[in-house]
Amino acid sequence: MLQKRGKDGSFPPKLDASELEDIRDKLRAADTHLEGSEGVAFAEGLLDQEPILVAMLQLIIAAASRQQLSEDPVQLVEDELKLEVGMQSCLLVYNLLGVNVASPAAVAAQRRLAEALLATKPLHASAGQLAAIAARVQDGAAAPSLAFGNAATTALLFGLVIASSLPEGALQQLRLETFPALAEAHLLEHAARLLLLMWGAYPEDAMRVMALGLAALSDLEGGAEGGAEGGAEGGVAGGGGGDGGSDDGEAPCTCRQLGPPLNKAKGRRKALMALVLALDSSMPEPRPRPVTAVRLLLRVGLAAAACAAQAVAGGEPGDLKGRGEGDCAVVGWAALNQLSDYLLQPWPQRERWLGLCADAWRLVARLPPHGMMVYNIEPLLELTVRDLRTVPDDGRSPSEAAALLTPALEDEAPSVYADDWRLPAEAPGPLAAALAGGALTILERLLRRSGEAAAVLSVPFAQAALPLLAYGEPLQVAALLATATKLLRGTEARALLVDGVLPAGSRAGLEVVTGLLCSVGRSCTPDQPSPPVLRRLSLLLSLALPEWLPMLSRLVREAVVVDEEAWRRAQEQQPGPPQQQPGSGEAAATDTGSDLLATTMGELLRFCSTAAVAFLPPAAPAERGPSLAAAAGGGGGSFAWPPPGLAEAEVVGAALALMQRGPPRTPSLPVLAGLAALRVADCRPEGVRALCAPGSAHAWQPAALRSVAALLPSGWEGCAALAEPLRALAAQVEAWSAGEEGSRGVARAWEAMVRSAHAGTLAFDVVGMMMPPAEARRRLGLPAFCSNPACVNLAGDSEAGLTLQQCGRCGRASYCCRECQTAHWRSGHKGECSGGGSGGGSGGSGASGLAG
């Protein structure tokens, strides 16, 4: 349609209203496909269609370049449609640039699209458009018509979409650090000016935007049964708005009565979005007070959530714009984003503020989930843990070993991990509010949906999960841990080798588990954590860590093998000698592995070193230092370290091989791998010696150890303390490879460094109190989960809500589904079930049966 010239020779052609609506619907459908399980394949197909990409850019610039809106009501409708089409094109282009495509042709197409996008200068065009509309509003003798106001609002939304999405997509593709065009175009300044002018265009009663929005909200609440009910449950009934609202919510504000009734669904949606924008916390006065604004935003969000629920069930009142759940959710999530900004600000009335924090989580629970919702709840997650993080005292002087490890971890870890944990006896107010609002259930639901759709997780997700685990109700915590375990079971090694977003939640469990290990590895303040909190947290982590650690070990070992095969193929295709010959002892310049592989490997090695020190018999009480495990009444005697299947020697060999092929992706990996190599060689020399034999998988090579010693940053104070033992270990491994005994002169060179660096971490105290999973479950009073150790069933929103059925023969095993019962029967339960296998059914179909 867009590649044809118009009758007057124009290109692209002039399109009528029906054609614009058709294009808009097709763009929306394409955007929906990108969010589905086949999103990557769909994106690659779309990126291969250059005429479509060109057409989308034409639609963006055509919509943004229209400097003035028409005065004719009929033409205004067409102008508004063009803006909507341009806005939908923006969103589709942004999502296309963010897909982690695999084929080189698609990657190249993404870059060309980003370059062409910058060349069209959409920011400048939109800024000029908003400036022209603002001038029309300011210079007009009379207030603009309602139709003009609706079109101007759409233009404003279009400009904000351009400002918020396109720069980010271009930065990601072109590897730029800044986007100067945003500042040069002054788009945000023009948008703010237009909004303020629209706000004051009707001074006779109240702010027009606020009045229209409140009228739409009143209409929507009346049409969506239960829309206001959620607000009453959360303490947000009433509320009011404008400058006459009541902070105590005794009566609705009179401005709800202003403005004409909005009978059309399209008008309701736009008015509500205008209301949400008008309640932005960064807007200058006049604006409602914070508590009034938050209550209004909660009402908008809850009403939109109720409409979305009705739309899913097929009810007409829930359809704001003829598209059901999708548009309702847009309004609700926009309201949540705005009220989160208010909640992050200082509030004088703490109790009222905490109640609104809990209401915000209740709103999240009612809104339809989507793949990127984690970014909507990031502010709430930050708020949840804000009182539990304490910046370490700059005046404390760490030991030489701590000084060795700390710079590496701070260089690579996000800032949210750079603080100490405070874990007092009682949950702080924001955390208690989050738990009361159902945060644990919400996070588990997000995790479970990530296994079915292209959901995205983030650092704050795992960072906030730890305190929620420490203070949450044990059944909900155990359910979240079980969900993460199931996702980790279904993770393939290739997920560790791809930077970016993978479809169908293929590494969601991996990111959460790695993030939790990192979070547990942080230090605690000297008087924290509370012994009861530590005891509960150690019991809960005992449910998952014995399975997580061997699974992570398997994944990183398999990923390194796949990476080595890819590296060798790449070397064979390059002319000239290889960049790095295995065994040369020189670090290669080849880019190998991925950030996630290096991070996962580093966190696994760090946790294992901490656990190994915690389980060592104390050589001298003064050397070991005080332990919170003793104060909490726990000990490590009932849990055997290392857990079966950990294969630490092979993990270290894999790390050595990875760094020999190329420079480490994370600065601390050489330090962590070097310490682990010294420790494993000292504690389990026979296992290391077996890996020195020629042809061994994940073999230890002397040159690899020397490479790690050379990769240690020379500026670190403790570099020499680690480099020299590594060179001595290289000589020892060389002797073992030749069948000789060697000097064995590296014993316990690692212990003082690891103990001093990690004795104050949460992980050190947690592992000292861990129990076998069955005993931890008994002490916590938890019901049984599915007995199939390979279960990956993610049906439902929570593991705690799954209905289990007992084995019909022994009554001891329970299963979530027939498939798990059959798989467990074939994998070993047949021999464990009472009566053994003598009465087994034919075909291995699970002769024990399921008892309801």
TAQUIZI-V567706 format. One record per residue. SS is DSSP state (H for helix, E for strand, - for the rest). Layout:
BEGIN
ss = [SS,SS]
END
This chain:
BEGIN
ss = [-,-,-,-,-,-,-,-,-,-,-,-,-,-,-,-,H,H,H,H,H,H,H,H,H,H,H,H,H,H,H,H,H,H,-,-,-,-,H,H,H,H,H,H,H,H,H,-,-,H,H,H,H,H,H,H,H,H,H,H,H,H,H,H,-,-,-,-,-,-,-,-,H,H,H,H,H,H,H,H,H,H,H,H,H,H,H,H,H,H,H,H,H,H,H,H,H,H,-,-,-,-,-,H,H,H,H,H,H,H,H,H,H,H,H,H,H,H,H,H,-,H,H,H,H,H,H,H,H,H,H,H,H,H,H,H,H,H,H,-,-,-,-,-,-,H,H,H,H,H,H,H,H,H,H,H,H,H,H,H,H,H,H,H,H,H,H,H,H,H,H,H,H,H,-,-,-,-,-,H,H,H,H,H,H,-,H,H,H,H,H,H,H,H,H,H,H,H,H,-,-,-,-,-,-,-,-,H,H,H,H,H,H,H,H,H,H,H,H,H,H,H,H,-,-,-,H,H,H,H,H,H,H,-,-,-,-,-,-,-,-,H,H,H,-,-,-,-,-,-,-,-,-,H,H,H,H,-,-,-,-,-,-,-,H,H,H,H,H,H,H,H,H,H,H,H,H,H,-,-,-,-,-,-,-,-,-,-,-,H,H,H,H,H,H,H,H,H,H,H,H,H,H,H,H,H,H,H,H,H,H,H,-,-,-,H,H,H,-,-,-,-,-,-,H,H,H,H,H,H,H,H,H,H,H,H,H,H,H,H,H,H,H,-,-,-,-,-,-,H,H,H,H,H,H,H,H,H,H,H,H,H,H,H,H,H,-,-,-,-,-,-,H,H,H,H,H,H,H,H,H,H,H,H,H,H,H,H,E,E,-,-,-,-,-,-,-,-,-,H,H,H,H,H,H,H,H,H,H,H,H,H,-,-,H,H,H,-,-,E,E,-,-,-,-,-,-,-,H,H,H,H,H,H,H,H,-,-,H,H,H,H,H,H,H,H,H,H,H,H,-,-,-,-,-,-,-,-,H,H,H,H,H,H,H,H,H,H,H,H,H,-,-,H,H,H,H,H,H,H,H,H,H,H,H,H,H,H,H,-,-,-,H,H,H,H,H,-,-,-,-,-,H,H,H,-,-,H,H,H,H,H,H,H,H,H,H,H,H,H,-,-,E,E,-,-,-,-,-,-,H,H,H,H,H,H,H,H,H,H,H,H,-,-,H,H,H,H,H,H,H,H,H,H,H,H,H,H,H,H,H,H,H,H,H,H,H,H,H,H,H,H,H,-,-,-,-,-,-,-,-,-,-,-,-,-,-,-,-,-,-,-,-,-,H,H,H,H,H,H,H,H,H,H,H,H,H,H,H,H,H,H,H,H,-,-,-,-,-,-,H,H,H,H,-,-,-,H,H,H,H,-,-,-,-,-,-,-,-,-,-,-,-,-,-,-,-,H,H,H,H,H,H,H,H,H,H,H,H,H,H,-,-,-,-,-,-,-,H,H,H,H,H,H,H,H,H,H,H,H,H,H,H,-,H,H,H,H,H,H,H,-,-,-,-,-,-,-,-,-,-,H,H,H,H,H,H,H,H,H,H,-,-,-,-,-,-,-,H,H,H,H,H,H,H,H,H,H,H,H,H,H,H,H,H,H,H,-,-,-,-,-,-,-,-,-,-,-,-,-,H,H,H,H,H,H,H,H,-,-,E,H,H,H,H,H,H,-,-,-,-,-,H,H,H,H,H,H,H,H,-,-,-,-,-,-,-,-,-,-,-,-,-,-,-,-,-,-,H,H,H,-,-,-,E,E,E,-,-,-,-,-,-,E,E,-,-,H,H,H,H,H,H,H,H,H,H,H,H,H,H,H,-,-,-,-,-,-,-,-,-,H,H,H,-,-,-,-,-,E,E,-]
END
